[in-house]
Amino acid sequence: MGISEDKWVESWELQQNLEIRKREERLSFMFDVVGHCAGVKAHVLDLACGPGSLGGRFTRRYKAATSVGIDYDPVLLHLARNYGGYDHTRMEFVEADLGSAGWLEMPFAHSFDAVMSTTALHWLNEATLRRVYGEIYNMLGEKGIFLNGDHLYPTGEHADVRTIFTEIRHEYQSFQKSLGKGMTWPQWWEALGKEEEFKRLLEERKRRYPEADHHDHPVSLEKHMQFLKEAGFRAVSVGWQDLDNRVIVALK
């Protein structure tokens, strides 16, 4: 565990809370649902875990819970594996690419009480998202639950409403930045890029994500819910919302 990794994970948290309005409230809601449905000893999978924000909070809240985080970003996985603020006896981090069906060959049990993801699956296009949702369904136990928190947009939402939501979110980000509450996403990566110790990892990241600045795939809220139902989930609903920030809850 290194002081440098601790610093960058903690600055990541500030950056994410600056970018995402009511992020902590969103995460708390997700944990409420998993705790209620799966209990305090839940075994959870964190899809596209980044530096481990979701799993770290979940295992701190539920002292008997365990989590597996998967990601393909070598920089963020390095931070997750070396952050001193996690209980690494109950948290595992695995390198896996959701864009490839080979991620199912991960070396751990394919039976989870819950699968969660936050601000991550917008990296997947429609075809990949549909496949991944089917794979998630098969990885869950008999009464498993899936939650996805992200900026999700209904096709029927009026353009003026979407504009208002976006402007409020940007006003929040500008205010937080003016208070010195953190860096923006580009600023965080630019600052990290100046650290010599991360040079090799950043080069590998660039190789894996040659178009890292153009990763968003605007899959509608309705498509997300459709793909989950097609995968076999018996109940799919939006359980929490703040502006365009929504959490989808799917029950097996």
N, C-alpha and C positions, 0 to 999 in steps of 0.2 A: 504494500500500500504506500502511495507516495503523496507528499504534500502538494505537488503540482497537480496530480489527478484530482485531489480533493478540491483544490481551488477552482478547477475548470468545471467540475460537476456542480459545485455551488453557484458558480456564475451562470451555468446553463439553467439552473432553476430560476434565477432572477430573470434571465432572458425569456424563458417560456412564460413566466407569470406576467411579464410585460407584454408579450405578444398575444396572450390568450386571456381575455376577460373572464373572471370567475373560474379560473382553472382549478383552484383548490376545491371549490364547491362542486365542480364537475367530478373530480376524482373522489371526493367524499361520498357523493351519491352512488358512484359505481361500487365503492366498497360496501356501502350500506346494503345494496342489492345482493352482492355476492355473499356477504356475511349472513344475511337473512336466508338465502336460498341454499347455500352450501356449508354454512357453519364456520366456526372460528379456526378449524383445522383444514381449511380448503387448500387444495393443490391447484395452482393456477398457472396458466400460460400467458405470458405477455408478448404479444405479436409486435415486431418492430420496436423493441424495447428502448432503443437509444441508450443513454447512460444509466438506465435502470430506475427512472423516476417513479413509475407506477408500481413495480414490484417492491421497491424499497419502502414506499409509503405503506403498501398493503401488509408487508411482513412486520413493519413497526406497529401497525394498528392491531394486527392479529398475531399474537406471539407464538402460536402453534401452527401458523400457516406456512406454506412453502411456495416458492415460485420458480419458474423457468422463464428466462427472457431470451428471445431470439432476435438477432439483427444481422445485417450484412455489412454494416458500416464499420470498418476496422477501427476508426478513431473512437466512435462512441462505445463500441464494445470494450476497447482498451480501458476507457474511463470507468465503465461499469464494473469491470473485473478488478479494478485497482482502487476503487473508492473506499476509503476507510469508514464511511458512515453506514455501510450495509452489514447485515449479519450474513456473511458468506457461507455459514453452515446451513442456512435455509434458502439461499438464493443461488441459482445456477445460471450461467450465461453461455449460450451456444451460438456459434456462427452458422447462419442458414439464410438462404436467399429465397424469399417468398415468390419471386418471379420464376422460380424453377420448381417443378414437382418434386425434385430431389430433396427438398427440405423435410419431407415426411420421413426420411431415413435418419433423422436425428437420434442420437444414442440415449433416449430416455423413454419412459413409459408413455404410451399413447392413450392415456386415460386421465383426463383432467376434470375437476369439478367445475371450473370456469375458464374461459378464454377471454382476455381483455385486450383492447388496443386503444391508444389515445393519440390523436393528431398524427396519424401515420399511414393509414390505408389509402389516403388520397394519392399515394405513390403508384397504386395499382390501376391498370386500365380495366375496362369492363370484363374482358375475357378472363384475365387473371383473377380479378375479384370474385367472379362467379366460381371459378375452380377452388380458390382458397376457402370460400364459405362452405363448400361441400366438404373439403378436407377438415375444416374446423368441426363441423357437425360430427364427423366420424371419430374425432379425437376426444370428444366429450363423453363423460359417463352418462348413465341412464337419465338422470335429471339435470344434465349440465346446462350451463347458461353462458351466453356470449354477450359482451357489451362492447360497443364501439363509440368512442367519443371523438367528434371531429366537427369541422365546419361543413355542414350538409345542407344542400339546397333543393327544395321541392321544385318540380318543373312548373307547377301552377302558381308559384309565388310571383306576385306582381313586381315588375322591375323597380318601381318606386319604393316598395317595401325593402327589397334587397339593398337598394342604394342607401336607405336610412340606416339599416343594420350595419352596413359596411362603414358608413361615416361615423357612427357612434363608436364602433370598434377602433377606428383609426384615431378618434379623439381621445379615447381611453389610452391607447398606446403612446400618443404624443404627451399626454399628461404624465404618465408614469415615467417616460423618458426624461421629462423636464425635472422630475423629482430625483433623478439619478437612481431609479429603481432597477436598472439593468441595461443591457445592450440589446439592439435589435438582432434578428437572426443573422443578417449579413455581417454586422459588426462583430458578432461573437466569433464567426468563422475567420474573419479577417484577423482578429486579435490572436486567435489560436495559431493561425498560420505563421505568426512571427516567432513562435516557440520552436527552437531548433530540435528539441527532443521529440516533437511530433512530425518532423519532416517526412520520415519514411512512411508513417501511417497515412499522412495526408496525400502522398504520392499514390499509395495504393488505393485510397478512397477515390481519387480522381480517375484512376484506371477503371474502377468498378462502376463509377457514375460519371461517364464522360459528358453527360448533359445534366449535371446536378442542379443547374439553375432553372431547368424546364421540366420539372418532375410531376407537376400537378395534372391529374386526370379528372375532369369534372363529371364524375358519376353522380347522377341525381339521387336524392333521398329515396324516391320511389324505386329506383333500380336496386339500391342496397337492400331494401325491404323485400323486393321481389326475389332477389338471388338467395336471400336467407330462407324464404319460404320454399323455394325450389329445392334447397339443400335438405329440407325436411323439418325445419323448426316449426313447432306447432303454434307458437304465438310470437309475433314480432310487433314491437311498438316503440314509439319515442317516449322515453321515460323522464327525460329532463331536457330543458332548453333555456338558453339565454341568447337572444338574437338568433344568429345563424349557427350558434354553437349548440349542438344536439348530442344526446346519447341514445343510441339504439339499443334496446334490450330484446334478446331473442332467447326463448325457452325451448329446450329440446323435449 
